[in-house]
Amino acid sequence: MPRENDAATVTVRTATVRYWAGARAAAGVESDVVRGCATVADAVATVDALHPDLAPVTAVSTLLLDGRATHRDQPLPEGSVLEVLPPFAGG
């Protein structure tokens, strides 16, 4: 029987990161799927590495986790959706 720490029992978390407005333009895609990220900060670091032009945008963006504002130290649940909402002007 595998123990909790055995590789066979480790679950790799998967989450979707969606980009809006300037974040979408910086990433060049509408969304990414990230794997193995334990926190929101891990997911942001992963997408920043995938899309280097995105890093300055994520640094100032509001982040929503499953539709609610979140902090970067928040755990990233399996199957969740993280949205990157950059600041924007409008009227």
N, C-alpha and C positions, 0 to 999 in steps of 0.2 A: 504494500500500500504506500503511495507517495506521501511524503511529508509536505507541510504547507510551503516550505522553502524550495521544494524540488521544482526544476524548470517545467516539468510536465503539468504542474498545477498553477503556474503563474498566468494570470489573465492579462493580455495586452489591451489596454484601453484604446478605443477608437473614438474620435470625435470629429465633427465637421466644423471648419472655420469658414464663415461667410464674410465677404468684404462688401462694404457699401461706399458709394461715392468715390472720394479720393483714394480710399484704401483699395478699391477695386482697380482703379487706374494704376496705382503703384504696383499692385501684385500682378496685374495683367490677366487675371482669372477671376471668376465669380466666387470660387470657393476652393478649399483644399480639405483633404482628409488627413488627419494626423493620427499617429499611432504611438503608444508608449508614453504618453504625457500624463504625469500625475496631477499637475496643477495647470491653472490658466497661464501662469508665467512660462511653464514648459512649452505649452502650445504656441504662445506668442514667440518664444525664442526659436521654435522649430520653423514657423512660417517666415520669420525674419531671415533665417538662414536660407530658406528656399527662394525668397524674393528680397534681395538686399535693398531695393528701393522702398520697400515697405517699412523698414525699421523706423525711420523718422516719423512715419504716420502712426504706427502702433504706439509709439512713445507718448503721443498726445491724444490718443483715441479713447472713447468710452467703450467699454467691453460689456457685452450682454451675454450671460450664460443662460441658455434656455429661456430667453426673453426677459431676464432680469439683470439689472446692473450688478456687476460683480467686481471683486478685487483680484489682483493677480495671484495672491496666495491661496485662492479658493481651490479646493480639489476639483478635478475635471472628471465628472462621472462618465462611465461607458455610454456611448451613443448620444452624448450631449451635442448641442450646437452652440458654438461660440461666435458671436458677431462682433465685427470691428467697425465702429461708427466714428469716423473722424469728425473733428469740429468742422462746421461749415457755416457760411454766411447766407443769409436769405431774408426774405421778408414776406 
